[in-house]
Every structure is written in C-alpha cells, then in structure tokens.
Amino acid sequence: DKTHLYYEYDQNNIGPDHVPLDVFGIQQEFLFPTVYFAGKQVNRKSYDLATSNYEIRKKALERVLTATYYEYRYAVEKEAIYSQLDSLYADFSTKAARRFELGETTYLEKITALSKQRQITVQLKKAQKDVDIAFSGIVKLVQSAEPLEIALDPIQKVPLKTDPISGIPELDHYVKRISLADASRSLEKQSLLPNITLNYFQETNSGLDNHLYGYQVGLKIPLIFSGQTSRIKASKIASDIAEEESVEYRIQLDARLRELQNELTKYGQALAYYEEEGTTLSEEILKTANGSFKNGEIDFYRYILSLENAYQIRLEYLDNLNLYNQTVIKINYITL
C-alpha cells in the first residue's frame, strides 16, 4: 500500500516542558508476507492464461490462412481446366460453324457446339471469380503493405500431423484456467492472515533540546470471516468447473478427430482411384476421342460426350483433392 506520511498537533499531547508537541510520522501497512507470494502466483497464472489465449488466436489465424491458401490454389487449377475447355470448345464451335456453312454438318450440330461453348465460358467466368475471391481472402488475412504475390506450385496433398491433439493451445488453456483458479483460492486463503502495520514518529516543540521518538507495531485481524470464506468456496467451485470443462472438451475433441479422420478416409479412397486409374483414363479418353473424331470414326455427339467425361474426371479429382486437403487442415489445426 501507499506509505502514509503525517503531521499531528494536539494540545492534549503535552511534552515534559508542558508545551504541546509537534508530531511527524511515517506509517506503512504490509500484507502478511505469504500473501505477496500468493498474489505473485496469481499474476503469473493470469499471464500464462493470457499467453494461451494468444496462442489460440494465432492458431486460428494460421488455420484460416492455410485453408484459404489451398482454396486459392484449388481455384487456380480449376480455372486452368475450364480455360482449356473453353479454348477447346471455342475452336470446335468455330469449326462446326464453318462446316455448316460448307454443308458438311447439320444446323443442330452447329448450335449444340455453340451452346456447349457458351456453357463452358460461363463456368470459366465463375472459376475466375472464385480465384479473385480466394485471393482477396488471403490479402485480407495477410494485410501486407506491399502487393501480394503468391507462389503457385502444382497443388499437392497437405501433410497430415501424426498426433494433432498433442500440445494444442486449447487444452493448455484449460490447464492454465485450473492453475489460475487454484492460485486464486490459495490467495483467498492467505488473505485470512492478519495485515501488519508499522508506525514510526518523532515529537518535538520549541522548548525541547532533543526529539522524542516512538513507534507502533500492530496487526489487523478480520473479525468476520463469512465474506472471505464465501470467496474461498467460490474459487474452489471455479476450479472444479474448469476441470470438468477440460474433461468435456477433451472428449468432444476426440470425437471431432474421429469424425474428421472418417471424412479423410472417404476422400482418400476417392483420390486413390483417380491417382491409380482416373488420371490415366482421362488422358486416354482425350487422346482417343481427338484421334477418332479427326479420322471420322465417331460423330460430333460422341466426341462431345468423350470430352465431358475426360474433363469431368479431372474436375472430380480436383474437387476431392481440395476436400481432402481442407479436411487435413482441420485435423492439423483441430479445434471445436
């Protein structure tokens, strides 16, 4: 507490020369020494809890940024596929129109080719907007003062952490809450101890050659304990609540992890098909369809169907890869 400096004059306080004394004094009150240690522990635990809150928010930011970055890479690759399709259909639509002018094909083939080309153009524009949206999301999170450039390596599977729950800040947060509640209860118990007061003063007047000295030592003892006892009970309840919430959080976290792992298995199985067979099939379909159509072995409609099947395989692979990566990110940065 603040140090108390005082001056006192009382006509009833008479010196040996029967003249009132001037009193100058200093008074200081101290808590019981163990209370300071308990208070320091509370401050330290409060700091630890604030640190865990910071780590939770940092983790949340990293999770969102990572998810947005992979969403951006997915959107870029999807745009590239639709760009290839748009070029292919635009070229095919032009050729179909020319063949119709030469009387080599029907009007139905011409307008069908044009319709397909317009549909793909619409999908391409949507894909381009998705790229812009994902990029804006990254810019909003990074908040760079300079123009942002993002490296675009081919999208790959996100590495999966072996033990994503170990050491996560959310569980550490509950541990810190329990520690803070225990430290607060200890402080409340220590507060029942008496305070110590020290008082030193000097007395003098104009008729005295020397100063008179005095001191006072006292204890401040609480006479009514009900309020402090209630605070001790309340801090015990707070500690119990923190422990129960910690157990509940861990149970829900384990359940959430199992749920995400099941989803990951589902997307992983789908990816396995595309990686083992789908990609090869898509390339083979495109190669065979282009050659067969040029050689007149298949008609326009079978060619269109082959193109759609080949590129649909690529798009489905990309969709499943994105779902797989987003699930891995949720596991790596698992939270409720």
Salt bridges, closest charged atoms under 4 A:
GLU29 OE1 - LYS220 NZ 3.16
ASP91 OD2 - LYS95 NZ 3.26
GLU101 OE1 - ARG98 NH1 3.20
GLU109 OE2 - ARG99 NH1 3.23
GLU170 OE1 - LYS59 NZ 2.93
ASP172 OD1 - LYS176 NZ 2.62
ASP182 OD1 - ARG185 NH1 3.36
GLU188 OE1 - ARG231 NE 3.66
ASP240 OD2 - LYS236 NZ 2.87
GLU245 OE1 - ARG177 NH1 2.63
ASP254 OD1 - ARG250 NE 3.24
GLU259 OE2 - ARG256 NH1 2.96
GLU275 OE2 - LYS157 NZ 3.53
GLU308 OE2 - LYS116 NZ 2.44
